[in-house]
Amino acid sequence: MTPADSERHDQFLREFTSNELAIRAYVRRLVPTRADADDVMQEVSVVLWKKFDEFRPDGDFRAWAFGVARFAALAWRRDKARDRLVLDEEVVTKLAAETAADEPLLQGQRDALEACMDKIEPRQRELLMEAYQPESRIREVARGSGRSVAGFYQWLHRTRRTLLDCVRRTLLQRPSP
């Protein structure tokens, strides 16, 4: 592999890594469940790598990846067409277009939430993240925090309110996309 090829591979991985959460959020809006989104994301990752030759370091990686993700979601839909939970292709196409248009706003919200999460004390942030894990049991998280279940829910409510207020303030201070 030449140094130029190596640099191109590195750039691809940097772009993919920095955009993965946005691509996953985009896919999640196009399919009904988180498990379906995981399946589609796996396919998106494979297709993006297979299409590496089309990757242009100076291009819009996110737009390119969203296009791949849209087609992967449509292929998933076609494969699952007999399932009652699958959306019509026209609906998926419309959702894909709206999601792509909303992406700058959503990215701003994700960035603001990340900045606000960084302001929370590390142990409190760990508890908050633990409470939202898919297999999490609030009773166990509450016990680990030293609070009763009711006390933990009150703490969780106050923490979410604090984060929401912080995100709103942060967004108001930033110029609109």
GROMACS elastic network, one bead per residue, 0.5 to 0.9 nm:
[ bonds ]
;  ai    aj funct       b0    kb
    1     4     6  0.81267   500
    1     5     6  0.60398   500
    1     6     6  0.64589   500
    2     5     6  0.51219   500
    2     6     6  0.61906   500
    2     7     6  0.86177   500
    3     7     6  0.60967   500
    3     8     6  0.85748   500
    4     7     6  0.50878   500
    4     8     6  0.61886   500
    4     9     6  0.86524   500
    5     8     6  0.50187   500
    5     9     6  0.61682   500
    5    10     6  0.85691   500
    6     9     6  0.50986   500
    6    10     6  0.61832   500
    6    11     6  0.86222   500
    7    11     6  0.61031   500
    7    12     6  0.85726   500
    8    11     6  0.50364   500
    8    12     6  0.61282   500
    8    13     6  0.86568   500
    8    55     6  0.86184   500
    8    56     6  0.85308   500
    8    57     6  0.70220   500
    9    12     6  0.50680   500
    9    13     6  0.62560   500
    9    14     6  0.86184   500
    9    52     6  0.83953   500
   10    13     6  0.51820   500
   10    14     6  0.61537   500
   10    15     6  0.86246   500
   11    14     6  0.50314   500
   11    15     6  0.61146   500
   11    16     6  0.85130   500
   11    57     6  0.66328   500
   12    15     6  0.51608   500
   12    16     6  0.60580   500
   12    17     6  0.84829   500
   12    49     6  0.88055   500
   12    52     6  0.79128   500
   12    55     6  0.73594   500
   12    56     6  0.85883   500
   12    57     6  0.71779   500
   12    61     6  0.85207   500
   13    16     6  0.50355   500
   13    17     6  0.59008   500
   13    18     6  0.84171   500
   14    17     6  0.52043   500
   14    18     6  0.60716   500
   14    19     6  0.85134   500
   15    18     6  0.52715   500
   15    19     6  0.60680   500
   15    20     6  0.83064   500
   15    57     6  0.86236   500
   15    61     6  0.66597   500
   15    62     6  0.81059   500
   16    19     6  0.52178   500
   16    20     6  0.56282   500
   16    23     6  0.89694   500
   16    45     6  0.86366   500
   16    48     6  0.88921   500
   16    61     6  0.78236   500
   16    62     6  0.83387   500
   16    65     6  0.84787   500
   17    20     6  0.52797   500
   17    21     6  0.81081   500
   18    21     6  0.74977   500
   18    22     6  0.84751   500
   19    22     6  0.53848   500
   19    23     6  0.61679   500
   19    24     6  0.86112   500
   19    61     6  0.81491   500
   19    62     6  0.64633   500
   19    65     6  0.86542   500
   20    23     6  0.50766   500
   20    24     6  0.60166   500
   20    25     6  0.85396   500
   20    62     6  0.89515   500
   21    24     6  0.50055   500
   21    25     6  0.60840   500
   21    26     6  0.85087   500
   22    25     6  0.50453   500
   22    26     6  0.61027   500
   22    27     6  0.86266   500
   22    62     6  0.81862   500
   22   103     6  0.77147   500
   22   106     6  0.84240   500
   22   107     6  0.71990   500
   23    27     6  0.61863   500
   23    28     6  0.85033   500
   23    41     6  0.79914   500
   23    44     6  0.89792   500
   23    62     6  0.74688   500
   23    65     6  0.70114   500
   23    66     6  0.63790   500
   23    69     6  0.73252   500
   24    27     6  0.50702   500
   24    28     6  0.59714   500
   24    29     6  0.87035   500
   24    37     6  0.71594   500
   24    38     6  0.80305   500
   24    40     6  0.88946   500
   24    41     6  0.64405   500
   24    69     6  0.87696   500
   25    29     6  0.64340   500
   25    30     6  0.89760   500
   25    37     6  0.86905   500
   26    29     6  0.54474   500
   26    30     6  0.68659   500
   26    66     6  0.73285   500
   26    69     6  0.78721   500
   26    70     6  0.85608   500
   26    96     6  0.75231   500
   26    99     6  0.62985   500
   26   100     6  0.74506   500
   26   103     6  0.80831   500
   27    30     6  0.51548   500
   27    31     6  0.65780   500
   27    37     6  0.58668   500
   27    38     6  0.87117   500
   27    40     6  0.71917   500
   27    41     6  0.70702   500
   27    66     6  0.83097   500
   27    69     6  0.64037   500
   27    70     6  0.74130   500
   27    72     6  0.88330   500
   27    73     6  0.69873   500
   27    96     6  0.84359   500
   28    31     6  0.56302   500
   28    32     6  0.73599   500
   28    33     6  0.72576   500
   28    34     6  0.65649   500
   28    36     6  0.80420   500
   28    37     6  0.51809   500
   28    38     6  0.84027   500
   28    40     6  0.89118   500
   28    41     6  0.89521   500
   29    32     6  0.75658   500
   29    37     6  0.85082   500
   29    95     6  0.74001   500
   29    96     6  0.79728   500
   29    99     6  0.74715   500
   30    37     6  0.80855   500
   30    70     6  0.79561   500
   30    73     6  0.65701   500
   30    74     6  0.86890   500
   30    87     6  0.84981   500
   30    92     6  0.60238   500
   30    93     6  0.87015   500
   30    95     6  0.65523   500
   30    96     6  0.67241   500
   30    99     6  0.87206   500
   31    34     6  0.79472   500
   31    36     6  0.62876   500
   31    37     6  0.61428   500
   31    40     6  0.84944   500
   31    73     6  0.69341   500
   31    76     6  0.85369   500
   31    77     6  0.80275   500
   31    86     6  0.76014   500
   31    87     6  0.79622   500
   31    92     6  0.83285   500
   32    35     6  0.86230   500
   32    36     6  0.67912   500
   32    37     6  0.77827   500
   32    85     6  0.70042   500
   32    86     6  0.73420   500
   32    87     6  0.84660   500
   33    36     6  0.51446   500
   33    37     6  0.63052   500
   33    38     6  0.87191   500
   34    38     6  0.62061   500
   34    39     6  0.87204   500
   35    38     6  0.50118   500
   35    39     6  0.63735   500
   35    40     6  0.87255   500
   36    39     6  0.50751   500
   36    40     6  0.62030   500
   36    41     6  0.84914   500
   36    76     6  0.85368   500
   37    40     6  0.50400   500
   37    41     6  0.58844   500
   37    42     6  0.84508   500
   37    73     6  0.85036   500
   38    41     6  0.50398   500
   38    42     6  0.61568   500
   38    43     6  0.87220   500
   39    42     6  0.52234   500
   39    43     6  0.65201   500
   39    44     6  0.87683   500
   39    76     6  0.87213   500
   40    43     6  0.50766   500
   40    44     6  0.61170   500
   40    45     6  0.86518   500
   40    69     6  0.75546   500
   40    72     6  0.62099   500
   40    73     6  0.62643   500
   40    76     6  0.69571   500
   41    45     6  0.60861   500
   41    46     6  0.85746   500
   41    69     6  0.74625   500
   41    72     6  0.82767   500
   41    73     6  0.89423   500
   42    45     6  0.51996   500
   42    46     6  0.63744   500
   42    47     6  0.87198   500
   43    46     6  0.51071   500
   43    47     6  0.60932   500
   43    48     6  0.85061   500
   43    69     6  0.84001   500
   43    72     6  0.67728   500
   44    47     6  0.51265   500
   44    48     6  0.59913   500
   44    49     6  0.85216   500
   44    65     6  0.77743   500
   44    68     6  0.63402   500
   44    69     6  0.55887   500
   44    71     6  0.88392   500
   44    72     6  0.62999   500
   44    73     6  0.88723   500
   45    48     6  0.52178   500
   45    49     6  0.62416   500
   45    50     6  0.86172   500
   45    65     6  0.89695   500
   45    69     6  0.89173   500
   46    49     6  0.52351   500
   46    50     6  0.61316   500
   46    51     6  0.85938   500
   47    51     6  0.60262   500
   47    52     6  0.85044   500
   47    68     6  0.73412   500
   47    72     6  0.86280   500
   48    51     6  0.50683   500
   48    52     6  0.61703   500
   48    54     6  0.89491   500
   48    55     6  0.84238   500
   48    64     6  0.88880   500
   48    65     6  0.70548   500
   48    68     6  0.71822   500
   49    53     6  0.85626   500
   50    53     6  0.76951   500
   51    54     6  0.54620   500
   51    55     6  0.69489   500
   52    55     6  0.50868   500
   52    56     6  0.86428   500
   53    56     6  0.81569   500
   55    58     6  0.88444   500
   55    59     6  0.76554   500
   55    61     6  0.76910   500
   55    64     6  0.84704   500
   56    59     6  0.51001   500
   56    60     6  0.80558   500
   56    61     6  0.78129   500
   57    60     6  0.81453   500
   57    61     6  0.77814   500
   58    61     6  0.83914   500
   59    62     6  0.89225   500
   59    63     6  0.87790   500
   59    64     6  0.82777   500
   60    63     6  0.55091   500
   60    64     6  0.63382   500
   60    65     6  0.87129   500
   61    64     6  0.50759   500
   61    65     6  0.60104   500
   61    66     6  0.84788   500
   62    65     6  0.50364   500
   62    66     6  0.59664   500
   62    67     6  0.85378   500
   63    66     6  0.50530   500
   63    67     6  0.62591   500
   63    68     6  0.87693   500
   63   100     6  0.79716   500
   64    67     6  0.51892   500
   64    68     6  0.64650   500
   64    69     6  0.86826   500
   65    68     6  0.50246   500
   65    69     6  0.60152   500
   65    70     6  0.84969   500
   66    70     6  0.59738   500
   66    71     6  0.86181   500
   66    96     6  0.83210   500
   66   100     6  0.73746   500
   67    70     6  0.51008   500
   67    71     6  0.64081   500
   67    72     6  0.86209   500
   67    96     6  0.88415   500
   68    71     6  0.52859   500
   68    72     6  0.61397   500
   68    73     6  0.86518   500
   69    73     6  0.60677   500
   69    74     6  0.85266   500
   70    73     6  0.51470   500
   70    74     6  0.62199   500
   70    75     6  0.86220   500
   70    92     6  0.81979   500
   70    93     6  0.76027   500
   70    96     6  0.63478   500
   71    75     6  0.60706   500
   71    76     6  0.84850   500
   72    75     6  0.50119   500
   72    76     6  0.60869   500
   72    77     6  0.85094   500
   73    77     6  0.60673   500
   73    78     6  0.85757   500
   73    92     6  0.79403   500
   74    78     6  0.61353   500
   74    79     6  0.85907   500
   74    89     6  0.67074   500
   74    92     6  0.71331   500
   74    93     6  0.80778   500
   75    78     6  0.50021   500
   75    79     6  0.61781   500
   75    80     6  0.85856   500
   76    79     6  0.50889   500
   76    80     6  0.61700   500
   76    81     6  0.84374   500
   77    80     6  0.50579   500
   77    81     6  0.57260   500
   77    86     6  0.61412   500
   77    87     6  0.72114   500
   77    88     6  0.80439   500
   77    89     6  0.74625   500
   77    92     6  0.86265   500
   78    81     6  0.50211   500
   78    82     6  0.85909   500
   78    86     6  0.87289   500
   78    89     6  0.82312   500
   79    82     6  0.80678   500
   80    83     6  0.55549   500
   80    84     6  0.87832   500
   80    85     6  0.87185   500
   80    86     6  0.67186   500
   81    84     6  0.77488   500
   81    85     6  0.87198   500
   81    86     6  0.62567   500
   81    87     6  0.84016   500
   81    88     6  0.85817   500
   82    85     6  0.87410   500
   82    86     6  0.78680   500
   83    86     6  0.58655   500
   84    87     6  0.82774   500
   86    89     6  0.89151   500
   87    90     6  0.82063   500
   87    91     6  0.62661   500
   87    92     6  0.63594   500
   88    91     6  0.52562   500
   88    92     6  0.63698   500
   88    93     6  0.87287   500
   89    92     6  0.50374   500
   89    93     6  0.61009   500
   89    94     6  0.85690   500
   90    93     6  0.50766   500
   90    94     6  0.61725   500
   90    95     6  0.85750   500
   91    94     6  0.50617   500
   91    95     6  0.60443   500
   91    96     6  0.84586   500
   92    95     6  0.50268   500
   92    96     6  0.59927   500
   92    97     6  0.86215   500
   93    96     6  0.50534   500
   93    97     6  0.62970   500
   93    98     6  0.86902   500
   94    97     6  0.51834   500
   94    98     6  0.61913   500
   94    99     6  0.84737   500
   95    98     6  0.50896   500
   95    99     6  0.58656   500
   95   100     6  0.84500   500
   96    99     6  0.50999   500
   96   100     6  0.61264   500
   96   101     6  0.85978   500
   97   100     6  0.52219   500
   97   101     6  0.62464   500
   97   102     6  0.86647   500
   98   101     6  0.50407   500
   98   102     6  0.60927   500
   98   103     6  0.85831   500
   99   102     6  0.50034   500
   99   103     6  0.60496   500
   99   106     6  0.89988   500
  100   103     6  0.51698   500
  100   104     6  0.82220   500
  101   104     6  0.72823   500
  101   105     6  0.85236   500
  102   105     6  0.55329   500
  102   106     6  0.61761   500
  102   107     6  0.86468   500
  103   107     6  0.58748   500
  103   108     6  0.84231   500
  104   107     6  0.51206   500
  104   108     6  0.61994   500
  104   109     6  0.86915   500
  104   177     6  0.62011   500
  105   108     6  0.51033   500
  105   109     6  0.63166   500
  105   110     6  0.87334   500
  105   176     6  0.80150   500
  105   177     6  0.68188   500
  106   110     6  0.61645   500
  106   111     6  0.85464   500
  107   111     6  0.60308   500
  107   112     6  0.84659   500
  108   111     6  0.50703   500
  108   112     6  0.60747   500
  108   113     6  0.85447   500
  108   171     6  0.73429   500
  108   174     6  0.87648   500
  108   176     6  0.87391   500
  108   177     6  0.81599   500
  109   112     6  0.50425   500
  109   113     6  0.60652   500
  109   114     6  0.85164   500
  109   167     6  0.71152   500
  109   168     6  0.87342   500
  109   170     6  0.89185   500
  109   171     6  0.72170   500
  110   113     6  0.50903   500
  110   114     6  0.61008   500
  110   115     6  0.86108   500
  110   167     6  0.89826   500
  111   114     6  0.51023   500
  111   115     6  0.62154   500
  111   116     6  0.86241   500
  111   167     6  0.89537   500
  112   115     6  0.51005   500
  112   116     6  0.61410   500
  112   117     6  0.85245   500
  112   166     6  0.79958   500
  112   167     6  0.53158   500
  112   168     6  0.82454   500
  112   169     6  0.89957   500
  112   170     6  0.59882   500
  112   171     6  0.66652   500
  113   116     6  0.50198   500
  113   117     6  0.59641   500
  113   118     6  0.85451   500
  113   163     6  0.71940   500
  113   164     6  0.81409   500
  113   166     6  0.79136   500
  113   167     6  0.56475   500
  113   170     6  0.86855   500
  114   117     6  0.50151   500
  114   118     6  0.62566   500
  114   119     6  0.89346   500
  114   167     6  0.89417   500
  115   118     6  0.51726   500
  115   119     6  0.68479   500
  115   166     6  0.89297   500
  115   167     6  0.82940   500
  115   170     6  0.85357   500
  116   119     6  0.52404   500
  116   120     6  0.70750   500
  116   162     6  0.89851   500
  116   163     6  0.62682   500
  116   164     6  0.88298   500
  116   166     6  0.60514   500
  116   167     6  0.64913   500
  116   170     6  0.82293   500
  117   120     6  0.54046   500
  117   121     6  0.86364   500
  117   125     6  0.69312   500
  117   163     6  0.72568   500
  118   121     6  0.78045   500
  118   122     6  0.81449   500
  118   125     6  0.82149   500
  119   122     6  0.86357   500
  120   123     6  0.83702   500
  120   124     6  0.65365   500
  120   125     6  0.58686   500
  120   163     6  0.88793   500
  121   124     6  0.53675   500
  121   125     6  0.61251   500
  121   126     6  0.87383   500
  122   125     6  0.50040   500
  122   126     6  0.61850   500
  122   127     6  0.87408   500
  123   126     6  0.50629   500
  123   127     6  0.63616   500
  123   128     6  0.86976   500
  124   127     6  0.51127   500
  124   128     6  0.62000   500
  124   129     6  0.86466   500
  124   145     6  0.88591   500
  124   159     6  0.89479   500
  125   128     6  0.50398   500
  125   129     6  0.61361   500
  125   130     6  0.84586   500
  126   129     6  0.51611   500
  126   130     6  0.59735   500
  126   131     6  0.85810   500
  127   131     6  0.61358   500
  127   132     6  0.88466   500
  127   141     6  0.70512   500
  127   142     6  0.86260   500
  127   144     6  0.85319   500
  127   145     6  0.71826   500
  128   131     6  0.52279   500
  128   132     6  0.67444   500
  128   156     6  0.72338   500
  128   159     6  0.82035   500
  128   160     6  0.89122   500
  129   132     6  0.53465   500
  129   133     6  0.66002   500
  130   133     6  0.53884   500
  130   136     6  0.67203   500
  130   138     6  0.88534   500
  130   141     6  0.69843   500
  131   134     6  0.86005   500
  131   136     6  0.59400   500
  131   137     6  0.73198   500
  131   138     6  0.61739   500
  131   141     6  0.63513   500
  131   142     6  0.86454   500
  131   156     6  0.86319   500
  132   135     6  0.83883   500
  132   136     6  0.65934   500
  132   138     6  0.89165   500
  133   136     6  0.50796   500
  133   137     6  0.86800   500
  134   137     6  0.88835   500
  136   139     6  0.88485   500
  136   140     6  0.78909   500
  136   141     6  0.75071   500
  137   140     6  0.54505   500
  137   141     6  0.63819   500
  137   142     6  0.86446   500
  138   142     6  0.58516   500
  138   143     6  0.83921   500
  138   149     6  0.71195   500
  138   152     6  0.81682   500
  138   153     6  0.84596   500
  139   142     6  0.51382   500
  139   143     6  0.61663   500
  139   144     6  0.86562   500
  139   148     6  0.80263   500
  139   149     6  0.57489   500
  139   152     6  0.86937   500
  140   143     6  0.50400   500
  140   144     6  0.61489   500
  140   145     6  0.85986   500
  140   149     6  0.87181   500
  141   144     6  0.50371   500
  141   145     6  0.62072   500
  141   146     6  0.87623   500
  141   147     6  0.88320   500
  141   149     6  0.85773   500
  141   152     6  0.82845   500
  142   145     6  0.50473   500
  142   146     6  0.63400   500
  142   147     6  0.52771   500
  142   148     6  0.59789   500
  142   149     6  0.54426   500
  142   150     6  0.85971   500
  142   151     6  0.79580   500
  142   152     6  0.54079   500
  142   153     6  0.82638   500
  143   146     6  0.51557   500
  143   147     6  0.58953   500
  143   148     6  0.66432   500
  143   149     6  0.75125   500
  143   152     6  0.87008   500
  144   147     6  0.76762   500
  145   148     6  0.85845   500
  145   152     6  0.77913   500
  146   152     6  0.86538   500
  147   150     6  0.79232   500
  147   151     6  0.55998   500
  147   152     6  0.55753   500
  147   155     6  0.89843   500
  148   152     6  0.59589   500
  148   153     6  0.85547   500
  149   152     6  0.50356   500
  149   153     6  0.62292   500
  149   154     6  0.86733   500
  150   153     6  0.51710   500
  150   154     6  0.63127   500
  150   155     6  0.86949   500
  151   154     6  0.50719   500
  151   155     6  0.61799   500
  151   156     6  0.85299   500
  152   156     6  0.59730   500
  152   157     6  0.84828   500
  153   157     6  0.60445   500
  153   158     6  0.85977   500
  154   157     6  0.50807   500
  154   158     6  0.62416   500
  154   159     6  0.85629   500
  155   158     6  0.51532   500
  155   159     6  0.60396   500
  155   160     6  0.85484   500
  156   159     6  0.50747   500
  156   160     6  0.60731   500
  156   161     6  0.85143   500
  157   160     6  0.52228   500
  157   161     6  0.61676   500
  157   162     6  0.86289   500
  158   161     6  0.50637   500
  158   162     6  0.61277   500
  158   163     6  0.86263   500
  159   162     6  0.50243   500
  159   163     6  0.61636   500
  159   164     6  0.85563   500
  160   163     6  0.50339   500
  160   164     6  0.60439   500
  160   165     6  0.85663   500
  161   164     6  0.50442   500
  161   165     6  0.61451   500
  161   166     6  0.85145   500
  162   165     6  0.52145   500
  162   166     6  0.61316   500
  162   167     6  0.86239   500
  163   167     6  0.60398   500
  163   168     6  0.85382   500
  164   167     6  0.51066   500
  164   168     6  0.61524   500
  164   169     6  0.86042   500
  165   168     6  0.51526   500
  165   169     6  0.61745   500
  165   170     6  0.85484   500
  166   169     6  0.51420   500
  166   170     6  0.60366   500
  166   171     6  0.85516   500
  167   170     6  0.50357   500
  167   171     6  0.60637   500
  167   172     6  0.85544   500
  168   171     6  0.51628   500
  168   172     6  0.61711   500
  168   173     6  0.87359   500
  169   172     6  0.51442   500
  169   173     6  0.63752   500
  169   174     6  0.89339   500
  170   173     6  0.52445   500
  170   174     6  0.65291   500
  171   174     6  0.52462   500
  171   175     6  0.78966   500
  171   176     6  0.82097   500
  172   175     6  0.76320   500
  172   176     6  0.85727   500
  174   177     6  0.88881   500
